[in-house]
Amino acid sequence: MFCTLEDCLRCAISLLKVEAYLSWDTLSMVTLNDRVSWDFFQNEFKKKYVSQLFINRKKKEFLELKQGNQTVIEYEREFVQLSKYARNIVSNEEEMCLRFKDGLNDDIRMAVVALNLQEFVELLERVQQVEEICKNK
């Protein structure tokens, strides 16, 4: 009997939950109580399950990301997803805005760069407006 993809995913998630719990349990037993925190656990879990090579690849993808043929929304989704691997590069909202603008297509970037927006949500809204205007031309 074969299981469905959904069954396999449920099983994998369940196994990961068990593994995460066991890791947490082990860490909390062998680590001083004042060091045990969610951040500490996440760092230790990442060391064990997410290779530095993978993180470096994702960071490189982020640094090289351009809008290209994507819509603004598609570009924004990929940008946000990859940005989690480059927190040291985009550690605040202003840096996120600068990096996001750098990856936009020239016509859109030129229209919003002078606005000097430093709030990501506002920048995204303006960029979408510019994209809509460009489409209607």
N, C-alpha and C positions, 0 to 999 in steps of 0.2 A: 504494500500500500504506500502510495506517494503522498507527501504532504504538500499543501498549497504554499505559494510564496508567502502569503499572509501568515500561515502557521509557522513557517520557518522564521519569519521576522519576529513573531511573538516569542518563539523559543529563544532566539538570539538575544532579544531584549531581556527576557527572564534570566538567562545565563549571565548577561552583563550586570544585571541588578544584583545577583548573588555574588558575583566576583567583586563588584563595587562594595557591597556590604562586608564581605570577608576582608577586603583591603582596609576598609575603614576600621573594622574591629581589630585587625592586627596592628595598624598604625596607632590606634588609641591605646593599645596595651603596651607598646614598646616606646612610646613617645611621652615626654613630659607633658602633663595636662595643660600647662600654660602655652604649649606650642601647638596643640591640636586645635585646628580651626578649619573652616570650610576651605579657605584659600590654601592652607597647608595640604589638605587632602587632595584638592584639585591638582596642585603642583605635583604631588607624588603620583597621583593616578596618571597624569599626562606623561610623566617620565616613564612609567611602566608601559603604557598602551599607545602613546602617540610618539612616533620617532621624530627626532630633531630634523632628519632629512625631509620628512613630510612637511613639517612646519616651515622649513627653509624654502621648499618648493612653493608652498602657498604664499609665503611672504614675497617671493620673487614674482609670482603671478599678480599679486596685488600691486607691486611697484610698477609692473609693465602694463597694467590694465588701462585700456582705452575704450571709449564708447564704440567706435567703429560703426558697424551697421546696426547696432542695437538701439532700441528706443531708450529714452531716458530712464524709464522704469526698469527695464531689463538691466541696464548699466548700473543703476542704483542697487538693485538686488545683489548683483555679483560683487559690487564694491563693498557693501555692508557685510556680506558673507565672508569675503576675503580679508576685510579689515581686522577681524578678530585675531588673525595671525600676525598682525603688524601693529599691535597696541603701542609698542614703543615708538613707532613712526607717527601714528595718529592718536596721540595720547589725550588730545582735547578736541573740542568741537571746531575751533578755528582751524586747526591742522587738518581735520577731516574735510572741511569746506575747501581749503586750498588744494588738497590732493584730488578731491572730487572734480573741481573746476579744471585742473590740469589734464584730466582724462577725457573731458568733453570734446566733442567735435568743434572745430574752429569757429563755425558760424554761431553756435550756441554759446561757446565760451566767451567770444568777443562781446556778445550782448549782455552777459551777466557779470563779467569781471569788474567793470567799473562800479557796480553796485556795492562792492566790498561787504557782502553778506557773511556773517560769522555764525549764524544759526543754521544748522543743517536742514531742518524742516522747511524753513523759509527759503533757503537756497533751492531746494528741490522743487518747491512750488513755483518759483520764478523760472527755473530751467524748463519745467514742463510747459509753462505759458509760452516761453520763447520757442520751444519745439513745436507747439501747436501753431504759432504764427508762421514758422518756417514751412510747415506742411501745407498751409493754406495759400502760400505764395504761388 
